[in-house]
């Protein structure tokens, strides 16, 4: 039987227009919007969620009755109430109670009472579908069909009153305990709203007994919800205070027009029903014209009354933003920001903190004072949170807002340190730049919602200006750094050029000395030849033992001198014979070179350890390869000068595949990594001026290339150097 009635609800023939449905629908829409508005402020908060469910229940109740008032069929109206309207009714009181429990954090103490209330309410709802014990019938009143309660319905009404007053009692009970002042200010409007909502119980009289009492509970619900919504969101969206006050004033002034018209319409309802459609339309038009002066005169006056301060503050923000364009330095910007806030809001304490995320410090600016750098490392986590929160925060709300509670202790320290009650973070791209800290107002009044809105607007422009100034400072610092680096590079290059010039001069001196040494060696070579010839001729004669031994010493010394002269002539490129590459034993070249340098190495208390394992011969010039090993050994000697770790020079040879490898290594000072790539450059040296020409390794590399080989170097500062010479075997080239 229910299904045909449900289908009948969509039949236009059972409906007629009913003026009494209009205010219910209007209030239902407003309550729905308020519910969504409160939920949007903090969707994760259980208080806001429960309030939203309460608004949905009230909306179902109001829409259901507006629907019933327009139905002319009693059976359809009864079915609609049992299945739809009553669901909204059963959710009202228990949602109100659950809201009080959630908001006042009494869940652990009263959760079973909440659960029992929901179970009983839904039991009554499902029982009402088919049982006359809950809602047996509907009665026809002048405003439309209205439900009547049976025995179970009356019992439900008792539970409704119980949970409603239990919620009211929770708020009264909370006032008996020490709580923050702001929470008290929230509870007071809730209590006032409850007191007004009690008048809505008049709606239940026609449900229990027959009484022609118009159910005006929708107005009670409207003001009740407005009061609770104000209490919830006043600390989140401060401008809601102005909205509530404007709405209340507008409703009050509108009532001066609407109530008399409603009274006239009520007493003249019989006359109005009998009017023709044309006359009824003209009468409604007259009532409409009577309302126009209110819209054109009263409403603008209300807006002017509440918006004057906001208009002035908006003008200050606009002027502030225009003046920022002409300020570049951080000091001027900070002073302008502080001066604007000071002369507009009159805080007794005012600080601007500019946070350095790298140093964990902040520059603190005060009106008319020089900036002071302080450590704010203890607030680093809080400042990171402010970057993501990005909203003005009042000290009195840090223990109430669910998002601020985890940081409440840090906020307490921050507010106390700067004697502040308002914190306005300056945020740019989710990064905290600074914080404005405001103390109490000099007139001891509280900051209004409009003034908090002013701070929100001003901090946006301030954050952009400070961010641009900090970037400019960073760019200037980078430019100075680049200039200093460029000057340093120019000085370094100039020094290198001077060193290269000194080395060239030294090279020219050495070249001159080499030429002179070659000439001297050539001149000495002739007398040595004569001495050698005469000594050998004397040895051919019969001599006594002592005389022969003396002549042999002369011959040996002469040979030694001749070898030295030949070496000098080789290095001065004055050797008389043409150099050609020939197959030679690299081990022999190494032994002769070590023997030649033996005296110089002994002067430094150095010995050369050899491990000559190469058997194959290489193709090369004996003189040039001797020069190669001389340069490497002398470099090793210089690297070991002043070495405290036990000086060591090793010369190794081995062969692998088609190559002969020779290695000269030491445990001296080593070569820095950044200089390794330059050691074969002509005139580059790591030695002091006058101690090296920077040509030795360059010549070594050239000789190795001429021999078809290559040279590698491995070195680490403080650990030593190893030069590896790689030659092709004789016949392999």
C-alpha positions as CSV (number, residue, x, y, z in Angstrom):
1,X,0.0,0.0,0.0
2,X,2.9,2.3,0.7
3,X,4.3,2.2,-2.8
4,X,1.2,3.7,-4.5
5,X,1.3,6.5,-2.0
6,X,5.0,7.1,-2.6
7,X,4.1,7.3,-6.3
8,X,1.3,9.7,-5.5
9,X,3.7,12.2,-4.0
10,X,5.0,12.9,-7.5
11,X,1.4,13.6,-8.8
12,X,0.9,17.4,-9.2
13,X,-2.8,17.0,-8.6
14,X,-2.3,16.6,-4.8
15,X,-0.4,19.9,-4.4
16,X,-1.5,23.5,-4.0
17,X,0.6,26.6,-3.4
18,X,0.8,27.4,0.3
19,X,2.3,30.6,1.6
20,X,3.2,29.0,4.9
21,X,5.7,26.7,3.1
22,X,7.7,29.7,1.8
23,X,9.4,30.8,5.1
24,X,10.2,27.2,6.0
25,X,12.0,26.7,2.7
26,X,13.9,29.9,3.0
27,X,15.1,29.0,6.5
28,X,16.0,25.5,5.3
29,X,18.2,26.9,2.6
30,X,19.9,29.3,5.1
31,X,20.5,26.6,7.6
32,X,22.0,24.3,4.9
33,X,24.4,27.1,3.8
34,X,25.4,27.8,7.4
35,X,26.1,24.1,7.9
36,X,28.3,24.0,4.8
37,X,30.0,27.2,5.9
38,X,30.9,25.9,9.3
39,X,32.1,22.6,7.9
40,X,34.3,24.3,5.4
41,X,36.2,26.2,8.2
42,X,37.7,23.0,9.5
43,X,36.3,19.8,7.8
44,X,38.4,17.5,10.0
45,X,37.0,18.8,13.3
46,X,34.4,16.5,14.8
47,X,32.6,19.6,16.3
48,X,32.1,21.1,12.8
49,X,31.0,17.7,11.4
50,X,28.4,17.2,14.1
51,X,27.1,20.7,13.6
52,X,26.8,20.1,9.9
53,X,24.7,16.9,10.6
54,X,22.5,18.9,12.9
55,X,21.9,21.4,10.1
56,X,21.0,18.6,7.7
57,X,18.5,17.2,10.2
58,X,16.9,20.6,10.6
59,X,16.8,21.0,6.9
60,X,15.0,17.7,6.4
61,X,12.5,18.7,9.1
62,X,11.7,22.1,7.6
63,X,11.6,20.8,4.0
64,X,9.4,17.9,5.0
65,X,6.9,20.2,6.7
66,X,7.0,22.7,3.8
67,X,6.2,19.7,1.6
68,X,3.4,18.6,3.8
69,X,1.8,22.0,4.0
70,X,1.4,22.0,0.2
71,X,-0.3,18.5,0.1
72,X,-4.1,18.3,0.0
73,X,-4.2,14.5,0.6
74,X,-4.1,13.4,4.2
75,X,-2.7,9.9,3.5
76,X,0.1,11.2,1.4
77,X,1.0,13.8,4.0
78,X,1.0,11.1,6.7
79,X,3.3,8.8,4.6
80,X,5.7,11.7,3.9
81,X,6.0,12.6,7.6
82,X,6.6,9.0,8.7
83,X,9.3,8.3,6.1
84,X,11.0,11.7,5.5
85,X,10.0,14.5,7.9
86,X,10.2,12.4,11.0
87,X,13.8,11.4,10.2
88,X,14.9,15.0,10.4
89,X,12.9,15.4,13.7
90,X,14.5,12.4,15.4
91,X,18.0,13.6,14.5
92,X,17.7,17.1,15.9
93,X,17.9,16.6,19.7
94,X,20.5,13.8,19.6
95,X,22.7,15.8,17.2
96,X,22.4,18.8,19.5
97,X,23.6,16.6,22.4
98,X,26.4,15.0,20.4
99,X,27.5,18.5,19.3
100,X,27.8,19.6,22.9
101,X,29.7,16.4,23.8
102,X,32.2,16.9,20.9
103,X,32.7,20.6,21.4
104,X,33.2,20.3,25.2
105,X,35.4,17.2,24.8
106,X,33.1,15.0,27.0
107,X,33.1,12.0,24.7
108,X,34.8,9.6,27.0
109,X,32.4,10.5,29.9
110,X,29.1,10.6,27.9
111,X,29.7,8.4,24.8
112,X,27.3,5.7,25.9
113,X,24.5,8.2,26.4
114,X,25.1,9.5,22.9
115,X,25.0,6.0,21.4
116,X,21.8,5.2,23.4
117,X,20.2,8.4,22.1
118,X,21.0,7.5,18.5
119,X,19.7,3.9,18.9
120,X,16.4,5.1,20.5
121,X,15.9,7.8,17.9
122,X,16.3,5.5,14.9
123,X,14.2,2.9,16.6
124,X,11.3,5.4,16.9
125,X,11.9,6.4,13.2
126,X,11.7,2.8,11.9
127,X,8.8,2.0,14.1
128,X,6.9,5.0,12.8
129,X,6.9,3.5,9.2
130,X,4.0,1.1,10.0
131,X,3.0,1.5,13.6
132,X,0.3,4.0,14.7
133,X,1.9,4.1,18.1
134,X,4.3,6.8,16.9
135,X,2.4,8.9,14.4
136,X,-1.1,7.6,14.0
137,X,-2.5,10.4,11.8
138,X,-2.2,14.0,10.6
139,X,-4.6,16.8,11.3
140,X,-5.7,19.7,9.0
141,X,-4.8,23.2,10.4
142,X,-5.1,26.6,8.7
143,X,-1.4,26.3,7.7
144,X,-1.7,22.8,6.3
145,X,-1.5,19.1,7.4
146,X,0.3,18.6,10.7
147,X,1.3,15.3,12.5
148,X,-0.2,14.0,15.7
149,X,1.8,11.8,18.1
150,X,0.7,8.5,19.6
151,X,2.0,7.0,22.9
152,X,5.5,6.2,21.5
153,X,5.6,9.6,19.8
154,X,5.0,11.2,23.2
155,X,7.7,9.1,24.7
156,X,10.0,10.2,21.9
157,X,9.0,13.9,22.7
158,X,10.2,13.2,26.3
159,X,13.5,11.9,25.0
160,X,13.8,14.9,22.7
161,X,13.3,17.3,25.6
162,X,15.8,15.3,27.8
163,X,18.6,15.4,25.3
164,X,18.0,19.0,24.4
165,X,18.2,20.1,28.0
166,X,21.1,17.7,28.6
167,X,23.1,19.5,25.9
168,X,22.1,22.8,27.5
169,X,23.3,21.5,30.9
170,X,26.7,20.5,29.4
171,X,27.4,24.1,28.5
172,X,26.2,25.4,31.8
173,X,28.3,22.7,33.6
174,X,31.4,23.7,31.6
175,X,31.2,27.3,32.9
176,X,31.7,26.1,36.4
177,X,35.3,25.1,35.6
178,X,38.3,27.3,34.8
179,X,38.4,27.7,31.0
180,X,40.0,30.2,28.7
181,X,38.2,33.5,28.3
182,X,37.6,33.0,24.6
183,X,35.9,29.7,25.3
184,X,33.6,31.4,27.8
185,X,32.8,34.0,25.1
186,X,31.9,31.2,22.8
187,X,29.6,29.4,25.3
188,X,27.6,32.5,26.2
189,X,26.0,32.9,22.8
190,X,25.3,29.2,22.7
191,X,23.5,29.4,26.0
192,X,21.5,32.4,24.7
193,X,20.7,30.5,21.6
194,X,19.4,27.6,23.7
195,X,17.2,29.9,25.7
196,X,15.7,31.2,22.5
197,X,15.4,27.7,21.0
198,X,13.2,26.6,23.9
199,X,10.4,28.6,22.4
200,X,10.5,26.2,19.5
201,X,8.9,23.5,21.8
202,X,5.6,25.2,21.0
203,X,5.7,23.2,17.8
204,X,5.0,20.0,19.8
205,X,1.7,21.3,21.3
206,X,-0.3,20.7,18.1
207,X,1.4,17.3,17.8
208,X,0.1,16.1,21.2
209,X,-3.3,17.9,21.4
210,X,-5.5,19.7,18.9
211,X,-4.5,23.4,19.1
212,X,-4.6,26.1,16.5
213,X,-1.1,27.4,17.5
214,X,1.0,28.2,14.5
215,X,4.4,26.3,14.7
216,X,6.9,29.1,14.5
217,X,9.8,26.8,15.6
218,X,11.5,27.4,12.3
219,X,12.3,30.9,13.5
220,X,13.6,29.6,16.8
221,X,15.8,27.1,14.9
222,X,17.1,29.9,12.7
223,X,18.3,32.1,15.5
224,X,19.5,29.1,17.5
225,X,21.7,27.9,14.7
226,X,22.9,31.4,13.9
227,X,24.0,31.7,17.6
228,X,25.8,28.4,17.6
229,X,27.4,29.0,14.2
230,X,28.7,32.3,15.5
231,X,30.2,30.6,18.6
232,X,32.0,28.0,16.4
233,X,33.5,30.1,13.7
234,X,34.0,33.5,15.5
235,X,37.6,32.6,16.3
236,X,38.2,31.2,12.8
237,X,36.6,33.8,10.5
238,X,36.4,37.0,12.5
239,X,34.2,38.9,9.9
240,X,31.4,36.5,10.7
241,X,30.8,38.7,13.7
242,X,29.8,41.6,11.5
243,X,27.8,39.3,9.3
244,X,25.8,38.0,12.3
245,X,25.2,41.5,13.6
246,X,24.1,42.8,10.3
247,X,21.8,39.8,9.8
248,X,20.2,40.2,13.2
249,X,19.7,43.9,12.7
250,X,18.3,43.4,9.2
251,X,15.9,40.6,10.4
252,X,14.8,42.9,13.3
253,X,14.1,45.8,11.0
254,X,12.5,43.6,8.5
255,X,10.2,42.2,11.2
256,X,8.8,45.7,11.6
257,X,7.4,45.3,8.1
258,X,6.8,41.6,7.9
259,X,5.1,41.0,11.3
260,X,2.3,43.5,10.8
261,X,1.7,42.2,7.3
262,X,1.6,38.7,8.6
263,X,-0.9,39.7,11.3
264,X,-3.1,41.4,8.7
265,X,-2.9,38.4,6.4
266,X,-3.8,36.0,9.3
267,X,-6.9,37.9,10.4
268,X,-7.9,38.6,6.8
269,X,-7.2,35.1,5.5
270,X,-10.9,34.4,4.8
271,X,-11.2,37.6,2.9
272,X,-8.0,37.0,0.9
273,X,-9.1,33.5,0.0
274,X,-12.3,34.8,-1.5
275,X,-10.6,37.4,-3.7
276,X,-10.3,36.9,-7.4
277,X,-6.8,36.1,-8.7
278,X,-6.5,39.6,-10.2
279,X,-7.4,41.4,-6.9
280,X,-5.2,39.0,-4.9
281,X,-2.3,39.8,-7.2
282,X,-2.9,43.5,-6.8
283,X,-3.0,43.1,-3.0
284,X,0.2,41.2,-2.9
285,X,1.8,43.9,-5.1
286,X,0.8,46.6,-2.6
287,X,2.4,44.6,0.2
288,X,5.5,44.3,-1.9
289,X,5.6,48.0,-2.6
290,X,5.5,48.6,1.2
291,X,8.7,46.6,1.6
292,X,10.6,48.6,-1.0
293,X,11.5,51.6,1.3
294,X,13.1,49.1,3.7
295,X,15.4,47.7,1.0
296,X,16.3,51.1,-0.4
297,X,16.7,53.1,2.8
298,X,17.2,50.8,5.8
299,X,19.5,48.3,4.3
300,X,22.1,50.9,3.0
301,X,22.0,52.5,6.4
302,X,22.8,49.2,8.0
303,X,25.7,48.6,5.6
304,X,27.1,52.0,6.2
305,X,26.9,51.5,9.9
306,X,28.9,48.3,9.8
307,X,31.2,49.0,6.9
308,X,32.7,52.4,7.7
309,X,35.7,51.0,9.7
310,X,36.3,48.4,7.0
311,X,36.2,51.0,4.3
312,X,38.8,53.1,6.1
313,X,41.1,50.1,6.7
314,X,40.8,49.1,3.0
315,X,41.8,52.6,2.0
316,X,44.9,52.4,4.3
317,X,45.9,49.0,2.8
318,X,45.6,50.5,-0.7
319,X,47.7,53.5,0.2
320,X,50.2,51.2,2.0
321,X,50.7,49.1,-1.1
322,X,51.2,52.2,-3.3
323,X,53.9,53.6,-1.0
324,X,55.8,50.3,-0.9
325,X,56.8,50.7,-4.5
326,X,59.1,53.6,-3.6
327,X,60.9,51.7,-0.8
328,X,63.8,49.5,-1.6
329,X,65.9,49.0,1.5
330,X,64.9,46.5,4.2
331,X,65.1,49.1,6.9
332,X,62.8,51.5,5.1
333,X,60.3,48.8,4.3
334,X,60.3,47.5,7.9
335,X,59.8,51.0,9.3
336,X,56.9,51.7,6.9
337,X,55.2,48.4,7.8
338,X,55.6,49.0,11.5
339,X,54.5,52.7,11.3
340,X,51.3,51.8,9.3
341,X,50.3,49.1,11.8
342,X,51.1,51.4,14.8
343,X,49.1,54.3,13.7
344,X,46.1,52.2,12.5
345,X,45.7,49.5,15.3
346,X,47.6,51.2,18.2
347,X,49.3,48.1,19.7
348,X,51.3,48.7,22.9
349,X,54.1,46.3,21.7
350,X,55.0,45.8,18.0
351,X,57.8,43.7,16.5
352,X,58.7,42.6,13.0
353,X,60.8,39.4,12.8
354,X,62.5,38.5,9.6
355,X,63.5,34.9,9.7
356,X,66.8,33.5,8.2
357,X,66.1,29.8,7.6
358,X,69.8,29.0,7.1
359,X,71.2,30.6,10.3
360,X,68.2,29.9,12.5
361,X,68.3,33.6,13.5
362,X,65.9,36.5,13.0
363,X,66.3,40.3,12.5
364,X,63.9,42.0,15.0
365,X,62.6,45.5,14.0
366,X,60.9,47.8,16.4
367,X,59.3,51.2,15.6
368,X,62.0,53.8,15.6
369,X,64.8,51.5,16.6
370,X,67.7,49.7,14.9
371,X,67.4,46.1,13.9
372,X,68.7,43.5,16.3
373,X,69.7,40.0,15.4
374,X,68.6,37.3,17.8
375,X,68.6,33.5,17.8
376,X,65.2,32.0,17.1
377,X,66.5,28.5,16.6
378,X,64.0,27.2,19.2
379,X,61.1,28.4,17.0
380,X,62.3,26.8,13.7
381,X,59.6,24.1,13.8
382,X,56.9,26.7,14.7
383,X,58.0,29.0,11.9
384,X,57.8,26.1,9.4
385,X,54.3,25.4,10.6
386,X,53.4,29.1,10.2
387,X,54.5,28.9,6.5
388,X,51.9,26.3,5.8
389,X,49.2,27.7,8.1
390,X,49.4,31.2,6.6
391,X,46.7,32.9,8.7
392,X,46.5,35.5,11.5
393,X,46.6,33.8,14.9
394,X,45.3,35.2,18.2
395,X,46.9,34.0,21.4
396,X,43.6,33.3,23.1
397,X,42.7,30.7,20.4
398,X,45.9,28.6,20.4
399,X,44.3,26.1,22.9
400,X,41.0,25.9,21.0
401,X,41.8,25.6,17.3
402,X,42.5,21.9,16.6
403,X,45.2,22.8,14.1
404,X,47.0,25.1,16.6
405,X,46.8,22.8,19.7
406,X,49.9,20.7,18.7
407,X,52.0,23.9,18.6
408,X,50.3,25.6,21.6
409,X,53.4,25.5,23.8
410,X,55.6,26.9,21.2
411,X,53.1,29.7,20.5
412,X,52.9,30.4,24.2
413,X,56.7,31.0,24.3
414,X,56.6,33.1,21.2
415,X,53.8,35.3,22.4
416,X,55.4,35.7,25.8
417,X,58.8,36.5,24.5
418,X,57.5,39.4,22.4
419,X,54.7,40.4,24.8
420,X,52.2,39.8,21.9
421,X,48.6,38.5,21.6
422,X,48.4,38.6,17.7
423,X,50.8,36.8,15.3
424,X,50.6,37.7,11.6
425,X,52.9,35.5,9.5
426,X,54.4,37.0,6.3
427,X,54.4,34.1,3.8
428,X,55.6,33.9,0.2
429,X,55.1,30.7,-1.8
430,X,54.5,28.6,1.4
431,X,57.8,29.9,2.9
432,X,57.8,32.0,6.0
433,X,59.6,35.3,5.5
434,X,58.8,37.0,8.7
435,X,56.2,37.5,11.5
436,X,54.4,40.6,12.8
437,X,53.9,40.4,16.5
438,X,51.3,42.7,18.0
439,X,50.6,43.3,21.7
440,X,47.4,44.5,23.3
441,X,45.8,47.6,22.0
442,X,46.6,50.8,23.9
443,X,42.9,51.4,24.7
444,X,42.7,47.8,26.0
445,X,40.0,46.9,23.5
446,X,40.0,43.7,21.6
447,X,41.0,43.5,18.0
448,X,37.9,43.4,15.9
449,X,37.2,41.1,13.0
450,X,37.6,44.0,10.6
451,X,41.0,44.8,12.0
452,X,42.2,41.2,11.8
453,X,41.0,41.3,8.2
454,X,43.1,44.4,7.7
455,X,46.2,42.6,9.1
456,X,45.5,39.7,6.7
457,X,45.4,42.1,3.7
458,X,48.4,44.1,4.8
459,X,50.7,41.1,5.5
460,X,50.2,39.9,1.9
461,X,51.6,43.2,0.4
462,X,54.3,43.4,3.1
463,X,55.4,39.8,2.3
464,X,55.8,40.6,-1.4
465,X,57.7,43.8,-0.7
466,X,60.1,42.2,1.8
467,X,60.6,39.2,-0.4
468,X,61.6,41.4,-3.3
469,X,63.9,43.4,-1.0
470,X,65.6,40.2,0.3
471,X,66.1,39.0,-3.3
472,X,67.6,42.4,-4.2
473,X,70.0,42.2,-1.2
474,X,70.9,38.6,-2.2
475,X,71.6,39.7,-5.8
476,X,73.8,42.6,-4.6
477,X,75.6,40.2,-2.3
478,X,76.2,37.8,-5.2
479,X,77.4,40.7,-7.4
480,X,79.9,41.8,-4.8
481,X,81.0,38.2,-4.4
482,X,81.5,37.8,-8.2
483,X,83.4,41.1,-8.3
484,X,85.7,40.0,-5.5
485,X,86.2,36.6,-7.2
486,X,86.9,38.4,-10.5
487,X,89.5,40.6,-8.8
488,X,91.0,37.6,-7.1
489,X,91.3,35.8,-10.5
490,X,92.8,38.9,-12.1
491,X,95.4,39.1,-9.3
492,X,96.1,35.4,-9.6
493,X,96.5,35.6,-13.4
494,X,98.8,38.6,-13.0
495,X,100.9,36.7,-10.4
496,X,101.1,33.7,-12.8
497,X,102.2,36.0,-15.6
498,X,104.9,37.5,-13.4
499,X,106.0,34.1,-12.4
500,X,106.1,33.0,-16.0
501,X,108.2,36.1,-16.8
502,X,110.6,35.3,-14.0
503,X,110.8,31.7,-15.2
504,X,111.6,32.8,-18.8
505,X,114.3,35.1,-17.5
506,X,115.7,32.2,-15.4
507,X,115.4,29.9,-18.4
508,X,117.4,32.4,-20.5
509,X,120.0,32.5,-17.8
510,X,120.2,28.7,-17.7
511,X,120.4,28.6,-21.4
512,X,123.3,31.0,-21.3
513,X,125.0,29.0,-18.6
514,X,124.3,25.8,-20.6
515,X,126.0,27.3,-23.6
516,X,128.9,28.5,-21.5
517,X,129.2,25.1,-19.8
518,X,129.2,23.5,-23.3
519,X,132.1,25.7,-24.4
520,X,134.0,25.2,-21.2
521,X,133.5,21.4,-21.5
522,X,134.7,21.5,-25.0
523,X,137.8,23.4,-24.0
524,X,138.5,21.0,-21.1
525,X,138.0,18.0,-23.3
526,X,141.2,18.7,-25.3
527,X,143.6,18.8,-22.2
528,X,141.8,15.7,-20.8
529,X,142.5,13.9,-24.1
530,X,146.2,14.8,-23.8
531,X,146.3,13.7,-20.1
532,X,144.6,10.4,-21.0
533,X,147.0,9.7,-23.9
534,X,150.1,10.4,-21.9
535,X,148.8,8.3,-19.0
536,X,148.1,5.3,-21.3
537,X,151.6,5.7,-22.9
538,X,153.2,5.7,-19.5
539,X,151.4,2.5,-18.6
540,X,152.9,0.8,-21.6
541,X,156.4,1.2,-20.1
542,X,157.9,-0.9,-17.3
543,X,157.1,1.0,-14.1
544,X,157.5,0.2,-10.4
545,X,154.4,-0.9,-8.5
546,X,153.8,2.5,-6.8
547,X,154.4,4.5,-10.0
548,X,152.1,2.2,-12.0
549,X,149.3,2.5,-9.4
550,X,149.6,6.3,-9.5
551,X,149.4,6.4,-13.3
552,X,146.3,4.1,-13.2
553,X,144.7,6.5,-10.7
554,X,145.4,9.4,-13.1
555,X,143.9,7.4,-16.0
556,X,140.8,6.5,-13.9
557,X,140.3,10.2,-12.8
558,X,140.8,11.4,-16.3
559,X,138.1,9.0,-17.5
560,X,135.8,10.2,-14.8
561,X,136.4,13.8,-15.8
562,X,135.9,12.9,-19.5
563,X,132.5,11.4,-18.7
564,X,131.4,14.5,-16.8
565,X,132.5,16.7,-19.7
566,X,130.6,14.5,-22.1
567,X,127.4,14.8,-19.9
568,X,127.8,18.6,-19.9
569,X,128.2,18.6,-23.6
570,X,125.1,16.4,-24.0
571,X,122.8,18.7,-21.9
572,X,124.2,21.8,-23.6
573,X,123.4,20.2,-27.0
574,X,127.0,20.7,-28.0
575,X,127.7,16.9,-28.4
576,X,129.9,16.5,-31.4
577,X,128.2,13.4,-32.7
578,X,124.8,13.0,-34.4
579,X,122.1,11.3,-32.2
580,X,120.3,8.3,-33.6
581,X,117.9,5.8,-32.0
582,X,119.3,2.4,-31.4
583,X,118.4,-0.7,-29.5
584,X,119.5,-0.3,-26.0
585,X,119.0,-1.7,-22.5
586,X,116.9,0.7,-20.4
587,X,118.2,-0.9,-17.2
588,X,121.7,0.2,-18.2
589,X,120.5,3.8,-18.9
590,X,119.0,3.9,-15.4
591,X,122.1,2.5,-13.7
592,X,124.4,5.1,-15.4
593,X,122.0,7.9,-14.6
594,X,121.9,6.9,-10.9
595,X,125.7,6.7,-10.9
596,X,126.0,10.1,-12.4
597,X,123.7,11.6,-9.8
598,X,125.1,9.6,-6.9
599,X,127.1,12.5,-5.4
600,X,124.1,14.9,-5.4
601,X,121.8,12.2,-3.9
602,X,124.3,11.4,-1.2
603,X,124.4,15.1,-0.2
604,X,120.7,14.7,0.7
605,X,121.3,11.3,2.4
606,X,119.1,9.6,-0.3
607,X,119.5,6.2,-1.8
608,X,117.7,4.8,-4.8
609,X,116.2,1.3,-4.5
610,X,116.1,-0.4,-7.9
611,X,114.1,-3.4,-9.1
612,X,115.1,-3.8,-12.8
613,X,113.3,-6.8,-14.2
614,X,112.8,-5.8,-17.8
615,X,114.7,-8.1,-20.3
616,X,113.7,-6.7,-23.6
617,X,115.5,-3.8,-25.3
618,X,113.9,-0.6,-26.5
619,X,114.6,1.7,-29.4
620,X,115.9,5.1,-28.3
621,X,118.6,7.7,-27.7
622,X,120.8,6.9,-24.7
623,X,121.5,10.6,-24.1
624,X,117.8,11.7,-24.2
625,X,116.6,8.9,-22.0
626,X,119.4,9.7,-19.5
627,X,118.1,13.2,-19.5
628,X,114.5,11.8,-18.8
629,X,115.6,9.8,-15.8
630,X,117.8,12.6,-14.5
631,X,114.9,15.0,-14.5
632,X,112.6,12.5,-12.7
633,X,115.2,11.6,-10.1
634,X,116.1,15.3,-9.4
635,X,112.3,16.1,-9.0
636,X,112.0,13.2,-6.6
637,X,115.0,14.5,-4.6
638,X,113.4,18.0,-4.3
639,X,110.0,16.4,-3.3
640,X,111.8,14.6,-0.5
641,X,113.4,17.7,0.9
642,X,112.4,18.1,4.6
643,X,110.4,14.8,4.5
644,X,110.0,13.4,8.0
645,X,108.4,10.0,7.1
646,X,111.6,8.2,5.9
647,X,112.7,9.3,2.4
648,X,112.4,6.7,-0.4
649,X,113.1,6.7,-4.1
650,X,112.3,3.6,-6.1
651,X,113.0,2.8,-9.8
652,X,111.3,-0.2,-11.2
653,X,111.2,-1.8,-14.7
654,X,109.1,-4.6,-16.1
655,X,107.6,-5.6,-19.3
656,X,104.1,-6.7,-20.3
657,X,102.9,-7.6,-23.8
658,X,104.7,-5.5,-26.3
659,X,105.7,-2.8,-23.9
660,X,108.6,-2.0,-21.4
661,X,107.5,-0.1,-18.4
662,X,109.7,2.0,-16.1
663,X,108.5,3.6,-12.9
664,X,110.1,6.3,-10.7
665,X,108.3,6.9,-7.4
666,X,108.9,8.6,-4.1
667,X,107.1,9.2,-0.8
668,X,107.6,12.9,-0.8
669,X,105.1,15.9,-0.5
670,X,103.1,14.9,-3.6
671,X,101.3,17.1,-6.1
672,X,97.9,18.7,-5.3
673,X,95.1,17.3,-7.5
674,X,94.3,20.7,-9.1
675,X,97.9,21.1,-10.3
676,X,98.3,17.6,-11.8
677,X,96.7,18.6,-15.1
678,X,99.3,21.4,-15.5
679,X,102.6,19.7,-14.6
680,X,103.6,19.0,-18.3
681,X,102.8,22.6,-19.3
682,X,106.0,24.6,-20.2
683,X,107.2,26.9,-17.5
684,X,104.7,25.5,-14.9
685,X,106.5,24.5,-11.7
686,X,105.5,23.9,-8.1
687,X,109.0,25.0,-6.9
688,X,110.0,28.4,-5.7
689,X,111.3,31.0,-8.2
690,X,114.9,30.3,-9.0
691,X,114.7,26.6,-8.0
692,X,113.1,25.4,-11.2
693,X,112.4,26.5,-14.8
694,X,109.1,24.6,-15.3
695,X,110.7,23.0,-18.4
696,X,111.9,19.6,-17.1
697,X,108.7,17.6,-17.3
698,X,107.7,19.3,-20.5
699,X,111.0,18.1,-22.1
700,X,110.5,14.6,-20.6
701,X,107.0,14.4,-22.2
702,X,108.5,15.6,-25.6
703,X,111.3,13.0,-25.4
704,X,108.7,10.2,-24.6
705,X,106.6,11.2,-27.6
706,X,109.7,11.2,-29.8
707,X,110.3,7.6,-28.6
708,X,106.8,6.5,-29.4
709,X,106.0,6.1,-25.7
710,X,103.9,7.9,-23.1
711,X,104.2,9.1,-19.5
712,X,101.5,8.9,-16.8
713,X,101.6,10.4,-13.3
714,X,99.8,9.3,-10.1
715,X,100.1,11.6,-7.1
716,X,98.3,12.5,-3.9
717,X,99.3,15.5,-1.7
718,X,101.2,14.3,1.4
719,X,101.6,10.7,0.1
720,X,104.1,10.9,-2.8
721,X,104.3,10.7,-6.6
722,X,104.8,8.0,-9.2
723,X,105.8,8.6,-12.9
724,X,105.2,5.7,-15.2
725,X,107.1,5.6,-18.5
726,X,105.8,3.2,-21.2
727,X,108.0,2.3,-24.1
728,X,107.3,0.0,-27.1
729,X,109.8,-2.9,-27.3
730,X,112.5,-2.7,-29.9
731,X,111.1,-3.8,-33.3
732,X,107.5,-3.2,-32.1
733,X,107.1,0.4,-33.4
